Amino acid sequence: MPEAILKLEGSGEQKDVLLRRHESVFRNLQHRADSLKLILGRIPDEISDRKKFLDTIKDIAHAIKHLLDAVNEVFTQIGVAEDRHRLDKKKKDFVKYSKRFSTTLKDFFKDNRKNAVYISANHLVHQTNQILLAVA
């Protein structure tokens, strides 16, 4: 089941959260979040091919960095302290789950538990959506 959910994200057909704000920093955040989710969605198809999977891991790392940069840009556009606090909490949660994902990947190369990777990637998708919801 976690594999199927992740593949659905990779199809690009599912938009979990769409931002209503149209300023460039918000459009950039939406784009970065969607890009990360698409890359995470490639995992089920590429996890069995070590070279492709390693390339995907690199892509995920870059996408995470770009998403966090986009979140930092959005901070400059949020005027209400409570809203900034909510986004900051979601960002911290996202970083925590990113670290867990990294640990899961390291474990995968030791024990080859694909399902653990799928579950962890789905958690990262969820945290990405939580960031979007914090500014929606």
N, C-alpha and C positions, 0 to 999 in steps of 0.2 A: 503494500500500500504506500509506504513513504516514497518508493521509487516512482510510482505512477503519479503522485502529487508533484514530485519534482519535475518529471517529464512534462507535465501540464504547464508548469512555469516556463520551461524551455521552449514551449511552442510559441510563446509570445501572444497567444490568443486570449489569455486571461489577464485582465487588468484589475488587480485587487483594489487598488486605491488610485484615484485620479485627483490631482490637486486642482482646486478651483482658481487659484491665484495665477496670474499670467505674467508677472514680472519675470525678467530673465533669470534671476537666481532661483526662483521656484521651478521654472521650466527646466533649468539645469539639474536641480535636485531630482525632479521626476525622471529625467533622462538617465541620470546616474543610477537611480534605484532600479529602473526598468532594465538597464544594462546588466547590473549585478544579478538580478533575478534570472535573466536569460542565460547568463554564463553558468550560474548554479544549476539551471535546468539541463545543461549539457552533461552533467556528471554521470547520469545512468548510462548514456551512450558511450562515454569515453573512459569509464573507470577500469575497464578490462584491458585497455591498451595503455601500457605504462607511459610511453612517450607522449601520447595525446593527453593523458590525464595530468602529467606533470606540466604540460603547457597550459592546460585548463586551470590548474592550481595557480600558476603565475598570473593568468588573466584575472582570476578571482582576487588575488592580492592587490593587483592594480585597481580593480573595480572598487574594492573596499576603500582604498586610499582616496580615490576620486569621490566616492560617496561622502566620506568624512570631510573632505575639502568642501564639497557642496553644502553640507550641513553647516559648516563654519561660516560660509558665505550667507546662508539664510539667517543666521544669528544677527547679522547686521541689519536685517530688514524687519525684525520683530521688535515692536515697541513696548509690549506689555511684559513686565517682569515675570508674571505667572506663566505666560506662554514660553518665554525663554527658559524658565526653570523646567517646564514639562519637556521641551525639546532636549535640554541638556541631560535629563534623566534617561530619555530614550536613546540618546547617543551613547551614554555610559553603558546601558544595557546591550546595545549593539556591539560595542567594543568587547564586552564580556563574552558574548556569544561568538564573536569572531575568534577570540582566543580559544574558546572551547572547540570551535571548528578546526582550528589549527592543531590542537591536541588530538582530536579525533583522526585527522589525516595522518599524523605521526603514528598513531596506534594502528591505523589501517595498514601501513606498510610493514607492520610487525605481525598482525593477526589476520589481515585480509577480510575484515568484517565490513562488507559493503553496506549492509543495512544501517550500521551505526553512522556511516558517512551520509547516507540519504537523510536520516533523521536529523543529524546536525545541520545539514544544508537547509532542510526545511525550517529549522529553528531560525537560521540566518535570514531566510526569506521573510519569515514572520516578523523578525526584528526590523527588517528593512521597511515592511509595511507599517510597523508601529511608528517609525520615524516620519513617514509620510502622513499618517493620521495625526501626529502631533502638530502638524502645520496645515492640515487640510481645512 
